[in-house]
Structure formats: C-alpha cells, structure tokens
Amino acid sequence: MIKIYTAPSCVSCRKAKKYFKDNNILFVEKNIINTKLQRDDILRMLMSSDNGFEDIISTRSKIFREKKFTIPSGHTEPHTG
C-alpha cells in the first residue's frame, strides 16, 4: 500500500489524494503537522527520492524561511544559518 505524507495547506497533497481516490488506489495518509515524523519515515522518503532533501523539503515553506535553513549543494541534511 502507498503511504503519503501530507500537510493540510499543501495543494499537491490534496491533488495526490484526489487522484488516488478517483482511481481507487489504496493509500495511507500521514499528516506531518498532526503526527511527528519518525526517523524511519524520513529515511523512507529519502530512499524513495531522486534528489534527497530537495525532493521532500519545500524551501519555499514559511517554516523553512523562518528557521533560515539552507541545504548546501551535495549535502543531504539541512543546516541552520
């Protein structure tokens, strides 16, 4: 079964859920705002991505900008600035 990690304000998340529902694709949703991500969740997402954190972290998000995170080229972990 597919597991999707969502946030209520995420338009792409809503589109993905609608697609799965419209096409009768079973999925499990994990809301990352209401449920703390575990290390295994993050590792699973990174292993499924092509570009590491760049694929799973929205650098345009409010929290990312507020915390002044940066992702240096060639690194896989965000750093605070």
N, CA, C and O atoms as CSV, one atom per row, in Angstrom:
chain,resi,resn,atom,element,x,y,z
A,1,MET,N,N,0.838,-1.176,0.000
A,1,MET,CA,C,0.000,0.000,0.000
A,1,MET,C,C,0.888,1.247,0.000
A,1,MET,O,O,1.993,1.240,0.543
A,2,ILE,N,N,0.394,2.289,-0.606
A,2,ILE,CA,C,1.120,3.547,-0.718
A,2,ILE,C,C,0.918,4.356,0.553
A,2,ILE,O,O,-0.197,4.445,1.067
A,3,LYS,N,N,1.991,4.944,1.058
A,3,LYS,CA,C,1.903,5.857,2.192
A,3,LYS,C,C,2.255,7.245,1.682
A,3,LYS,O,O,3.300,7.445,1.063
A,4,ILE,N,N,1.364,8.212,1.951
A,4,ILE,CA,C,1.665,9.586,1.556
A,4,ILE,C,C,1.738,10.463,2.803
A,4,ILE,O,O,0.957,10.312,3.742
A,5,TYR,N,N,2.683,11.367,2.781
A,5,TYR,CA,C,2.897,12.304,3.869
A,5,TYR,C,C,2.302,13.636,3.425
A,5,TYR,O,O,2.673,14.172,2.381
A,6,THR,N,N,1.380,14.164,4.220
A,6,THR,CA,C,0.638,15.341,3.790
A,6,THR,C,C,0.664,16.448,4.837
A,6,THR,O,O,0.974,16.228,6.008
A,7,ALA,N,N,0.330,17.634,4.372
A,7,ALA,CA,C,0.093,18.783,5.242
A,7,ALA,C,C,-1.197,19.438,4.739
A,7,ALA,O,O,-1.423,19.499,3.530
A,8,PRO,N,N,-2.041,19.926,5.645
A,8,PRO,CA,C,-3.323,20.490,5.235
A,8,PRO,C,C,-3.213,21.627,4.211
A,8,PRO,O,O,-4.090,21.772,3.360
A,9,SER,N,N,-2.172,22.414,4.283
A,9,SER,CA,C,-2.035,23.556,3.375
A,9,SER,C,C,-1.386,23.197,2.038
A,9,SER,O,O,-1.218,24.064,1.180
A,10,CYS,N,N,-1.027,21.950,1.857
A,10,CYS,CA,C,-0.301,21.512,0.662
A,10,CYS,C,C,-1.262,21.184,-0.491
A,10,CYS,O,O,-2.016,20.213,-0.432
A,11,VAL,N,N,-1.216,22.007,-1.526
A,11,VAL,CA,C,-2.077,21.800,-2.686
A,11,VAL,C,C,-1.720,20.496,-3.394
A,11,VAL,O,O,-2.611,19.753,-3.808
A,12,SER,N,N,-0.448,20.216,-3.535
A,12,SER,CA,C,-0.014,18.973,-4.192
A,12,SER,C,C,-0.500,17.745,-3.438
A,12,SER,O,O,-0.844,16.732,-4.048
A,13,CYS,N,N,-0.527,17.833,-2.115
A,13,CYS,CA,C,-1.016,16.717,-1.300
A,13,CYS,C,C,-2.490,16.458,-1.583
A,13,CYS,O,O,-2.910,15.311,-1.738
A,14,ARG,N,N,-3.268,17.527,-1.650
A,14,ARG,CA,C,-4.701,17.377,-1.935
A,14,ARG,C,C,-4.919,16.796,-3.322
A,14,ARG,O,O,-5.804,15.963,-3.514
A,15,LYS,N,N,-4.122,17.225,-4.287
A,15,LYS,CA,C,-4.231,16.687,-5.643
A,15,LYS,C,C,-3.890,15.195,-5.671
A,15,LYS,O,O,-4.569,14.408,-6.331
A,16,ALA,N,N,-2.832,14.814,-4.948
A,16,ALA,CA,C,-2.433,13.402,-4.911
A,16,ALA,C,C,-3.536,12.548,-4.279
A,16,ALA,O,O,-3.873,11.485,-4.799
A,17,LYS,N,N,-4.093,13.012,-3.162
A,17,LYS,CA,C,-5.166,12.264,-2.509
A,17,LYS,C,C,-6.377,12.133,-3.420
A,17,LYS,O,O,-6.979,11.062,-3.496
A,18,LYS,N,N,-6.741,13.204,-4.108
A,18,LYS,CA,C,-7.875,13.154,-5.042
A,18,LYS,C,C,-7.601,12.150,-6.158
A,18,LYS,O,O,-8.481,11.372,-6.528
A,19,TYR,N,N,-6.386,12.169,-6.692
A,19,TYR,CA,C,-6.024,11.231,-7.760
A,19,TYR,C,C,-6.172,9.789,-7.273
A,19,TYR,O,O,-6.769,8.956,-7.954
A,20,PHE,N,N,-5.626,9.504,-6.091
A,20,PHE,CA,C,-5.717,8.149,-5.560
A,20,PHE,C,C,-7.174,7.743,-5.353
A,20,PHE,O,O,-7.561,6.628,-5.704
A,21,LYS,N,N,-7.974,8.626,-4.792
A,21,LYS,CA,C,-9.386,8.315,-4.551
A,21,LYS,C,C,-10.138,8.121,-5.855
A,21,LYS,O,O,-10.906,7.170,-6.001
A,22,ASP,N,N,-9.915,9.030,-6.808
A,22,ASP,CA,C,-10.609,8.939,-8.103
A,22,ASP,C,C,-10.257,7.669,-8.868
A,22,ASP,O,O,-11.057,7.177,-9.664
A,23,ASN,N,N,-9.066,7.142,-8.628
A,23,ASN,CA,C,-8.608,5.957,-9.348
A,23,ASN,C,C,-8.616,4.701,-8.476
A,23,ASN,O,O,-7.994,3.694,-8.814
A,24,ASN,N,N,-9.327,4.776,-7.355
A,24,ASN,CA,C,-9.467,3.635,-6.435
A,24,ASN,C,C,-8.127,3.009,-6.050
A,24,ASN,O,O,-7.984,1.787,-6.014
A,25,ILE,N,N,-7.161,3.860,-5.766
A,25,ILE,CA,C,-5.841,3.404,-5.327
A,25,ILE,C,C,-5.797,3.529,-3.806
A,25,ILE,O,O,-5.983,4.612,-3.251
A,26,LEU,N,N,-5.550,2.409,-3.151
A,26,LEU,CA,C,-5.495,2.419,-1.693
A,26,LEU,C,C,-4.237,3.140,-1.221
A,26,LEU,O,O,-3.153,2.953,-1.774
A,27,PHE,N,N,-4.400,3.968,-0.189
A,27,PHE,CA,C,-3.252,4.686,0.372
A,27,PHE,C,C,-3.493,4.939,1.848
A,27,PHE,O,O,-4.626,4.926,2.329
A,28,VAL,N,N,-2.404,5.168,2.545
A,28,VAL,CA,C,-2.448,5.557,3.948
A,28,VAL,C,C,-1.867,6.956,4.013
A,28,VAL,O,O,-0.809,7.228,3.445
A,29,GLU,N,N,-2.558,7.829,4.701
A,29,GLU,CA,C,-2.110,9.216,4.819
A,29,GLU,C,C,-1.488,9.452,6.188
A,29,GLU,O,O,-2.033,9.030,7.208
A,30,LYS,N,N,-0.357,10.121,6.203
A,30,LYS,CA,C,0.259,10.531,7.459
A,30,LYS,C,C,0.397,12.047,7.414
A,30,LYS,O,O,1.212,12.586,6.666
A,31,ASN,N,N,-0.405,12.721,8.217
A,31,ASN,CA,C,-0.390,14.170,8.280
A,31,ASN,C,C,0.830,14.597,9.104
A,31,ASN,O,O,0.900,14.317,10.300
A,32,ILE,N,N,1.776,15.266,8.473
A,32,ILE,CA,C,3.031,15.608,9.149
A,32,ILE,C,C,2.889,16.793,10.103
A,32,ILE,O,O,3.815,17.095,10.855
A,33,ILE,N,N,1.748,17.459,10.078
A,33,ILE,CA,C,1.502,18.557,11.012
A,33,ILE,C,C,0.991,17.996,12.343
A,33,ILE,O,O,1.400,18.451,13.411
A,34,ASN,N,N,0.102,17.012,12.271
A,34,ASN,CA,C,-0.502,16.439,13.476
A,34,ASN,C,C,0.280,15.272,14.058
A,34,ASN,O,O,0.113,14.939,15.231
A,35,THR,N,N,1.126,14.651,13.257
A,35,THR,CA,C,1.865,13.467,13.692
A,35,THR,C,C,3.349,13.692,13.469
A,35,THR,O,O,3.781,14.009,12.361
A,36,LYS,N,N,4.111,13.528,14.510
A,36,LYS,CA,C,5.556,13.720,14.403
A,36,LYS,C,C,6.164,12.648,13.507
A,36,LYS,O,O,5.895,11.458,13.670
A,37,LEU,N,N,6.988,13.086,12.559
A,37,LEU,CA,C,7.688,12.128,11.697
A,37,LEU,C,C,8.761,11.402,12.498
A,37,LEU,O,O,9.462,11.998,13.315
A,38,GLN,N,N,8.869,10.131,12.250
A,38,GLN,CA,C,9.903,9.326,12.888
A,38,GLN,C,C,11.099,9.231,11.946
A,38,GLN,O,O,10.981,9.495,10.749
A,39,ARG,N,N,12.217,8.863,12.478
A,39,ARG,CA,C,13.441,8.708,11.680
A,39,ARG,C,C,13.192,7.783,10.483
A,39,ARG,O,O,13.639,8.070,9.373
A,40,ASP,N,N,12.483,6.678,10.707
A,40,ASP,CA,C,12.198,5.726,9.627
A,40,ASP,C,C,11.368,6.366,8.516
A,40,ASP,O,O,11.563,6.062,7.339
A,41,ASP,N,N,10.441,7.254,8.891
A,41,ASP,CA,C,9.639,7.959,7.885
A,41,ASP,C,C,10.540,8.796,6.982
A,41,ASP,O,O,10.409,8.763,5.759
A,42,ILE,N,N,11.445,9.537,7.590
A,42,ILE,CA,C,12.339,10.414,6.831
A,42,ILE,C,C,13.273,9.582,5.955
A,42,ILE,O,O,13.485,9.914,4.789
A,43,LEU,N,N,13.822,8.521,6.498
A,43,LEU,CA,C,14.711,7.658,5.701
A,43,LEU,C,C,13.962,7.034,4.530
A,43,LEU,O,O,14.507,6.933,3.432
A,44,ARG,N,N,12.709,6.613,4.754
A,44,ARG,CA,C,11.895,6.019,3.689
A,44,ARG,C,C,11.666,7.041,2.572
A,44,ARG,O,O,11.752,6.705,1.391
A,45,MET,N,N,11.376,8.285,2.949
A,45,MET,CA,C,11.174,9.332,1.946
A,45,MET,C,C,12.462,9.613,1.176
A,45,MET,O,O,12.436,9.755,-0.047
A,46,LEU,N,N,13.575,9.694,1.877
A,46,LEU,CA,C,14.847,9.971,1.211
A,46,LEU,C,C,15.230,8.845,0.256
A,46,LEU,O,O,15.740,9.103,-0.835
A,47,MET,N,N,14.989,7.601,0.658
A,47,MET,CA,C,15.333,6.463,-0.193
A,47,MET,C,C,14.457,6.425,-1.443
A,47,MET,O,O,14.863,5.889,-2.474
A,48,SER,N,N,13.253,6.995,-1.349
A,48,SER,CA,C,12.335,6.997,-2.481
A,48,SER,C,C,12.523,8.200,-3.400
A,48,SER,O,O,11.918,8.271,-4.470
A,49,SER,N,N,13.354,9.134,-2.985
A,49,SER,CA,C,13.518,10.363,-3.770
A,49,SER,C,C,14.735,10.265,-4.682
A,49,SER,O,O,15.644,9.469,-4.449
A,50,ASP,N,N,14.730,11.085,-5.716
A,50,ASP,CA,C,15.866,11.144,-6.630
A,50,ASP,C,C,16.919,12.141,-6.171
A,50,ASP,O,O,18.110,11.955,-6.420
A,51,ASN,N,N,16.470,13.214,-5.490
A,51,ASN,CA,C,17.372,14.319,-5.155
A,51,ASN,C,C,17.468,14.599,-3.666
A,51,ASN,O,O,17.764,15.726,-3.268
A,52,GLY,N,N,17.224,13.595,-2.839
A,52,GLY,CA,C,17.363,13.779,-1.393
A,52,GLY,C,C,16.401,14.815,-0.845
A,52,GLY,O,O,15.234,14.864,-1.232
A,53,PHE,N,N,16.906,15.650,0.067
A,53,PHE,CA,C,16.067,16.635,0.735
A,53,PHE,C,C,15.400,17.595,-0.236
A,53,PHE,O,O,14.306,18.086,0.041
A,54,GLU,N,N,16.025,17.867,-1.352
A,54,GLU,CA,C,15.430,18.792,-2.320
A,54,GLU,C,C,14.061,18.306,-2.790
A,54,GLU,O,O,13.209,19.121,-3.146
A,55,ASP,N,N,13.837,16.995,-2.798
A,55,ASP,CA,C,12.560,16.438,-3.233
A,55,ASP,C,C,11.509,16.407,-2.128
A,55,ASP,O,O,10.315,16.346,-2.423
A,56,ILE,N,N,11.924,16.448,-0.863
A,56,ILE,CA,C,10.949,16.273,0.206
A,56,ILE,C,C,10.771,17.503,1.094
A,56,ILE,O,O,9.855,17.537,1.915
A,57,ILE,N,N,11.617,18.497,0.947
A,57,ILE,CA,C,11.521,19.716,1.753
A,57,ILE,C,C,11.172,20.884,0.849
A,57,ILE,O,O,11.847,21.123,-0.153
A,58,SER,N,N,10.125,21.608,1.197
A,58,SER,CA,C,9.758,22.791,0.432
A,58,SER,C,C,10.559,23.976,0.958
A,58,SER,O,O,10.289,24.499,2.039
A,59,THR,N,N,11.530,24.380,0.186
A,59,THR,CA,C,12.357,25.520,0.603
A,59,THR,C,C,11.567,26.823,0.538
A,59,THR,O,O,12.033,27.853,1.027
A,60,ARG,N,N,10.379,26.788,-0.059
A,60,ARG,CA,C,9.529,27.976,-0.112
A,60,ARG,C,C,8.575,28.049,1.072
A,60,ARG,O,O,7.839,29.025,1.211
A,61,SER,N,N,8.578,27.024,1.931
A,61,SER,CA,C,7.641,26.996,3.054
A,61,SER,C,C,7.988,28.066,4.082
A,61,SER,O,O,9.139,28.482,4.213
A,62,LYS,N,N,6.972,28.493,4.797
A,62,LYS,CA,C,7.130,29.537,5.816
A,62,LYS,C,C,8.121,29.110,6.894
A,62,LYS,O,O,9.007,29.881,7.264
A,63,ILE,N,N,7.978,27.897,7.392
A,63,ILE,CA,C,8.862,27.430,8.470
A,63,ILE,C,C,10.307,27.331,8.005
A,63,ILE,O,O,11.224,27.647,8.764
A,64,PHE,N,N,10.519,26.900,6.783
A,64,PHE,CA,C,11.870,26.791,6.248
A,64,PHE,C,C,12.531,28.164,6.218
A,64,PHE,O,O,13.689,28.316,6.608
A,65,ARG,N,N,11.784,29.162,5.752
A,65,ARG,CA,C,12.321,30.529,5.686
A,65,ARG,C,C,12.514,31.117,7.076
A,65,ARG,O,O,13.523,31.774,7.330
A,66,GLU,N,N,11.558,30.891,7.987
A,66,GLU,CA,C,11.653,31.439,9.342
A,66,GLU,C,C,12.860,30.900,10.091
A,66,GLU,O,O,13.532,31.634,10.814
A,67,LYS,N,N,13.131,29.611,9.913
A,67,LYS,CA,C,14.266,28.984,10.610
A,67,LYS,C,C,15.591,29.231,9.898
A,67,LYS,O,O,16.655,28.880,10.407
A,68,LYS,N,N,15.514,29.845,8.704
A,68,LYS,CA,C,16.702,30.171,7.910
A,68,LYS,C,C,17.552,28.935,7.610
A,68,LYS,O,O,18.781,28.963,7.689
A,69,PHE,N,N,16.849,27.841,7.262
A,69,PHE,CA,C,17.538,26.624,6.869
A,69,PHE,C,C,18.167,26.814,5.494
A,69,PHE,O,O,17.667,27.584,4.673
A,70,THR,N,N,19.248,26.118,5.254
A,70,THR,CA,C,19.843,26.050,3.921
A,70,THR,C,C,20.226,24.609,3.674
A,70,THR,O,O,20.504,23.865,4.615
A,71,ILE,N,N,20.242,24.212,2.418
A,71,ILE,CA,C,20.691,22.876,2.043
A,71,ILE,C,C,21.869,23.068,1.102
A,71,ILE,O,O,21.683,23.297,-0.093
A,72,PRO,N,N,23.091,22.976,1.643
A,72,PRO,CA,C,24.270,23.154,0.790
A,72,PRO,C,C,24.322,22.115,-0.313
A,72,PRO,O,O,23.918,20.969,-0.113
A,73,SER,N,N,24.808,22.502,-1.455
A,73,SER,CA,C,24.936,21.591,-2.597
A,73,SER,C,C,25.771,20.380,-2.207
A,73,SER,O,O,26.831,20.504,-1.594
A,74,GLY,N,N,25.266,19.201,-2.580
A,74,GLY,CA,C,25.998,17.963,-2.301
A,74,GLY,C,C,25.761,17.391,-0.923
A,74,GLY,O,O,26.271,16.315,-0.612
A,75,HIS,N,N,24.992,18.089,-0.074
A,75,HIS,CA,C,24.706,17.598,1.268
A,75,HIS,C,C,23.301,17.016,1.307
A,75,HIS,O,O,22.463,17.326,0.461
A,76,THR,N,N,23.059,16.177,2.289
A,76,THR,CA,C,21.756,15.559,2.405
A,76,THR,C,C,20.994,16.039,3.633
A,76,THR,O,O,19.844,15.643,3.825
A,77,GLU,N,N,21.599,16.879,4.472
A,77,GLU,CA,C,20.939,17.336,5.677
A,77,GLU,C,C,20.813,18.847,5.675
A,77,GLU,O,O,21.750,19.544,5.287
A,78,PRO,N,N,19.653,19.372,6.108
A,78,PRO,CA,C,19.531,20.824,6.186
A,78,PRO,C,C,20.375,21.366,7.326
A,78,PRO,O,O,20.613,20.688,8.325
A,79,HIS,N,N,20.815,22.587,7.156
A,79,HIS,CA,C,21.616,23.270,8.175
A,79,HIS,C,C,20.920,24.574,8.523
A,79,HIS,O,O,20.256,25.177,7.680
A,80,THR,N,N,21.074,25.006,9.767
A,80,THR,CA,C,20.524,26.308,10.136
A,80,THR,C,C,21.585,27.358,9.862
A,80,THR,O,O,22.780,27.099,10.006
A,81,GLY,N,N,21.141,28.551,9.466
A,81,GLY,CA,C,22.071,29.604,9.107
A,81,GLY,C,C,22.111,30.723,10.085
A,81,GLY,O,O,22.861,31.681,9.896
